Amino acid sequence: MKISNEMDKFILGAEWEIHEAVWLAWPYDKTTFHNRVEKLEKVYCQIIKALKGSERVHLLVLPEMKIHAEEILNKNEVDLRQITFHLIDYADVWIRDYGPIFLVNRKEKKLGWVKAQYNAYGKKEDSYYEPLLKDNEVFETLTPEGKKFNLDIVLEGGSIESNGEGILLTTEQCLLNSNRNPHLNKNKIEEYLKNYLGVKKIIWLKQGLVNDHTDGHVDDLVKFVSPNKILCCYEDDPKDENYEILKNNFEILAREPLEMIKLPMPHMYYDNGTKAPASYANLYISNTVVLVPIYYDQNDEKALEIIQSCFPNRKVIGIGCRDLIYGGGAIHCITQQQPAI
């Protein structure tokens, strides 16, 4: 494995550190969201309005959709001056997974980013996922500010969580899945993560939520709120399908020198009766606000209170995500922070 010596100076920061901007991709795919796109457009407007005065928004839009997107944003009283539009072809909104993984060189105050490979969650031969493969090329054409480092392994941004000081969390279900990097064993994957992300220690959780099409992304399970404090999803009902999964993950983290805060789970089912992979941990920490997915569930208020207690200097805002979760993700999945330098 050959990397430049320059990479030694960069590290994957923590999400609560100061951002220059956030990256989003405008929703348009009716297949992914079961004809809920109009409702999702309003969700995006809520998110962008909530970020006004906090950080700039870089918004991917299909060239033929720009006028429509501007009309919707204006109709919902979103200040277009806070948005930088990027007209480019893309398939899906999950920019966390195919977009840049930003790094910081704190000593020299430089920005960098990793362009990893994206293979539509390892489901290349599935007719539903095959059209998503073109998203691997988006950030070959579109190049954000900062030094670019090419990482020739499959790695989605939602599969990793950093405390900003060299500790990284992930799941065996995802990163060791044979549909990602079958030629690499656990030790080799750790080597890549350490070399490219400035990671010193990797904590492996077992698996993710039931019915998660990403094969167990960690951003539905945990969220660092400080270098040594972590929100950890937990299910109290032993009959729930996620009970043992979340219990096992909690026990793994409990062995670490971390302050653990239990975060309750929402209980949402799709129209066909299938359990949705809904989680309050799939939140986004902005400079002045924290955007938390809510599902009109009895645990919404409790979750918002717990998260607010972790961020006394930021305003916690609940964003309705029942329609967004039909695509399989929530707020963290559709965002990617660009650190300030």
C-alpha positions in Angstrom: 0.0 0.0 0.0 1.6 3.3 -1.1 0.4 6.6 0.1 2.0 10.1 0.1 3.8 11.3 3.1 1.5 14.3 3.1 -1.4 12.0 4.2 0.4 11.5 7.6 -0.6 15.1 8.5 -4.3 14.6 7.8 -7.0 13.2 10.1 -10.7 12.5 9.9 -12.2 15.1 12.2 -15.2 15.0 14.4 -18.6 16.2 13.2 -19.0 18.8 15.9 -15.9 20.7 14.8 -16.5 23.9 12.9 -17.7 23.5 9.3 -17.3 25.7 6.3 -20.2 24.1 4.5 -22.5 21.1 4.1 -23.0 19.1 0.9 -26.5 17.9 -0.2 -28.1 16.4 -3.4 -31.6 17.5 -4.4 -34.1 14.7 -4.3 -35.8 13.7 -7.6 -35.9 9.8 -7.8 -39.5 8.7 -7.5 -38.5 5.0 -7.6 -36.3 5.3 -4.5 -38.8 7.2 -2.5 -42.1 5.6 -3.6 -43.5 8.8 -5.1 -42.8 10.9 -2.0 -40.4 13.4 -3.8 -42.7 16.4 -3.4 -42.8 15.8 0.4 -39.0 15.3 0.4 -38.5 18.6 -1.3 -40.2 20.3 1.6 -38.0 18.4 4.0 -34.9 19.6 2.2 -36.3 23.2 2.4 -36.7 22.7 6.2 -33.1 21.5 6.5 -31.6 24.3 4.4 -33.6 27.0 6.2 -32.4 25.5 9.6 -28.8 25.9 8.4 -29.1 29.6 7.5 -26.4 31.5 9.4 -24.8 28.3 10.5 -22.9 27.1 7.4 -23.0 27.4 3.6 -24.9 24.7 1.5 -23.4 23.1 -1.5 -26.3 21.6 -3.4 -26.1 19.1 -6.3 -28.9 19.5 -8.8 -29.6 17.9 -12.1 -29.1 20.6 -14.8 -32.7 20.1 -16.0 -34.0 20.4 -12.3 -32.3 23.6 -11.3 -35.2 26.0 -12.2 -37.7 23.6 -10.5 -35.5 23.4 -7.4 -35.1 27.2 -7.2 -38.9 27.6 -7.5 -39.5 25.2 -4.6 -36.8 26.8 -2.4 -38.2 30.3 -3.1 -41.7 29.1 -2.4 -40.6 27.8 1.0 -38.8 31.1 1.7 -35.3 29.6 1.6 -32.5 32.2 1.1 -30.8 31.2 -2.2 -27.8 33.3 -1.3 -26.7 30.6 1.2 -26.6 28.0 -1.5 -23.9 27.1 -4.1 -25.5 25.1 -6.9 -23.6 22.3 -8.6 -25.2 21.2 -11.9 -24.2 17.6 -12.4 -25.7 14.2 -13.2 -26.2 11.9 -10.2 -28.6 9.0 -9.2 -29.3 9.3 -5.6 -29.3 11.7 -2.6 -27.0 9.6 -0.3 -24.1 11.9 -0.6 -22.6 10.8 2.7 -21.8 7.5 1.0 -20.5 8.4 -2.4 -19.3 11.9 -1.7 -16.0 13.2 -0.3 -14.7 12.1 3.1 -13.1 15.3 4.3 -9.9 15.4 6.3 -8.1 18.2 8.1 -4.5 19.0 8.6 -4.8 21.0 11.9 -1.2 22.0 12.2 -0.9 23.5 8.8 -4.6 24.5 8.5 -5.2 22.6 5.3 -8.2 20.7 4.0 -8.1 17.4 2.3 -10.6 14.8 1.2 -10.6 11.1 0.3 -12.4 9.9 -2.8 -13.2 6.2 -2.0 -14.9 3.7 -4.3 -18.7 3.3 -4.2 -20.4 0.2 -5.5 -24.0 0.9 -4.6 -23.8 -1.0 -1.3 -22.3 -4.1 -3.0 -25.5 -4.8 -4.9 -24.2 -4.4 -8.4 -26.2 -7.2 -10.0 -29.5 -6.0 -8.5 -31.6 -4.1 -11.1 -32.7 -1.6 -8.3 -29.1 -0.8 -7.3 -27.3 -0.9 -10.7 -28.4 2.6 -11.7 -26.8 4.0 -8.6 -23.3 3.0 -9.7 -22.9 6.2 -11.7 -22.7 8.1 -8.4 -19.1 6.7 -8.0 -18.1 9.2 -10.8 -19.8 12.3 -9.4 -16.7 13.4 -7.4 -14.3 12.5 -10.1 -15.8 15.4 -12.1 -16.8 17.6 -9.2 -13.8 18.5 -7.1 -14.3 20.3 -3.8 -11.7 22.5 -2.2 -8.7 20.8 -0.7 -6.2 18.1 -1.5 -7.7 15.0 -3.1 -6.5 11.5 -2.1 -7.8 8.5 -4.1 -8.7 5.4 -2.0 -9.1 2.3 -4.2 -11.3 0.4 -1.9 -15.0 0.5 -1.4 -15.9 2.7 1.6 -19.1 4.6 2.3 -19.0 7.6 4.7 -22.0 6.3 6.6 -20.1 3.2 7.6 -17.6 5.1 9.8 -17.8 7.4 12.8 -14.9 9.4 14.2 -14.3 11.1 17.5 -11.8 13.4 15.8 -8.9 12.2 17.9 -8.0 8.9 16.1 -10.8 6.6 17.3 -13.1 5.2 14.6 -16.2 3.1 14.9 -17.6 0.8 12.2 -19.4 -2.6 11.9 -18.2 -6.0 10.8 -21.4 -6.5 8.9 -20.6 -3.7 6.5 -16.8 -3.4 6.1 -16.1 -7.1 6.3 -19.0 -7.9 3.9 -18.0 -9.9 0.9 -19.9 -7.6 -1.4 -17.5 -4.7 -0.6 -13.8 -5.7 -0.6 -13.7 -9.5 -0.8 -10.0 -9.5 -1.4 -9.2 -7.7 1.9 -9.2 -9.2 5.4 -9.9 -7.3 8.6 -6.3 -6.4 9.2 -5.8 -5.1 5.7 -9.0 -2.9 5.9 -7.7 -1.6 9.2 -4.4 -0.7 7.5 -6.3 1.3 4.9 -8.4 3.1 7.4 -5.4 4.0 9.5 -3.3 5.2 6.6 -5.9 7.2 4.8 -8.0 8.6 7.7 -5.4 9.2 10.4 -7.0 6.6 12.6 -5.1 5.1 15.5 -7.8 2.8 17.0 -10.8 1.0 15.4 -13.7 -0.3 17.4 -15.7 -3.0 15.6 -19.4 -3.3 16.3 -21.1 -6.4 15.1 -24.0 -5.4 12.9 -26.5 -2.7 12.1 -30.3 -2.4 12.1 -32.7 -4.9 10.7 -33.6 -4.2 7.1 -30.8 -1.7 6.6 -29.9 -1.9 2.8 -26.4 -0.5 3.6 -25.5 -3.7 5.4 -25.1 -2.2 8.8 -24.0 1.4 8.6 -22.7 2.7 11.9 -24.4 6.1 11.6 -27.7 4.4 12.5 -26.2 3.0 15.7 -24.0 5.6 17.4 -22.9 9.2 17.5 -19.9 10.7 19.2 -20.8 14.0 20.9 -17.3 14.6 22.3 -14.0 12.7 22.1 -15.0 10.4 25.0 -18.8 10.6 25.1 -21.1 8.7 22.7 -24.8 8.3 22.1 -25.6 4.7 21.6 -28.9 3.4 20.3 -30.6 1.0 22.6 -33.8 -1.0 22.5 -35.7 -1.8 25.7 -38.2 -4.2 24.3 -36.7 -7.8 24.2 -39.3 -8.7 21.6 -38.0 -6.1 19.1 -36.0 -7.3 16.2 -33.2 -4.9 17.0 -33.0 -5.8 20.7 -30.1 -8.3 20.6 -28.2 -6.4 17.9 -28.2 -3.1 19.9 -27.5 -4.9 23.2 -24.4 -6.6 21.7 -23.1 -3.3 20.3 -23.7 -1.5 23.6 -21.8 -4.2 25.5 -18.8 -3.9 23.1 -18.7 -0.1 23.6 -19.1 -0.5 27.4 -15.7 -2.1 27.5 -14.1 1.0 26.2 -13.2 4.1 28.3 -16.2 6.0 26.9 -19.2 7.8 28.6 -22.2 6.0 27.3 -25.6 7.6 26.8 -28.5 5.4 25.8 -30.6 6.7 22.9 -34.0 5.2 22.5 -35.3 3.8 19.2 -38.3 4.9 17.1 -40.6 2.1 15.9 -41.7 2.7 12.4 -43.0 0.3 9.8 -43.4 0.7 6.1 -46.8 0.5 4.4 -46.1 -3.2 3.7 -45.6 -3.9 7.3 -41.8 -4.2 7.1 -39.8 -2.7 9.9 -38.0 0.5 8.8 -34.3 1.1 9.7 -35.2 4.3 11.6 -32.8 5.8 14.1 -32.4 9.1 16.0 -28.6 8.7 15.8 -28.8 9.5 12.0 -28.5 13.2 12.9 -26.4 16.0 11.6 -24.3 18.3 13.9 -24.0 21.8 12.3 -22.2 24.8 13.7 -25.1 26.2 15.6 -27.9 23.6 15.3 -28.3 19.8 15.5 -30.8 18.4 13.0 -32.4 15.2 14.3 -34.7 12.9 12.4 -38.1 12.3 14.0 -40.7 9.9 13.0 -43.8 11.0 14.9 -43.1 8.2 17.4 -43.7 8.2 21.1 -39.9 8.4 21.7 -39.3 11.5 19.6 -39.5 14.0 22.5 -37.3 11.8 24.7 -34.7 11.5 22.1 -34.7 15.2 21.4 -34.2 16.0 25.1 -31.3 13.5 25.4 -29.6 15.0 22.3 -30.2 18.5 23.5 -28.5 17.7 26.8 -25.4 16.8 24.8 -25.3 20.0 22.9 -26.1 22.9 25.3 -24.6 25.5 22.9 -26.5 24.3 19.8 -30.2 24.3 19.1 -31.7 20.8 18.5 -34.3 20.8 15.7 -36.4 17.8 14.9 -37.0 17.2 11.2 -39.8 14.8 10.1 -38.2 11.9 8.3 -41.0 9.4 7.8 -40.9 10.0 4.0 -37.1 10.1 3.8 -36.7 6.8 5.5 -38.6 5.2 2.6 -35.3 5.5 0.7 -33.5 3.8 3.6 -31.8 6.7 5.3 -32.2 9.9 7.2 -30.5 13.3 7.8 -26.9 12.1 8.3 -27.1 10.0 5.1 -28.0 13.0 2.9 -25.4 15.4 4.3 -21.6 15.6 4.3 -19.8 18.2 6.3 -16.9 20.2 4.9 -14.6 21.3 7.8 -13.5 24.9 8.2 -9.7 25.4 8.2 
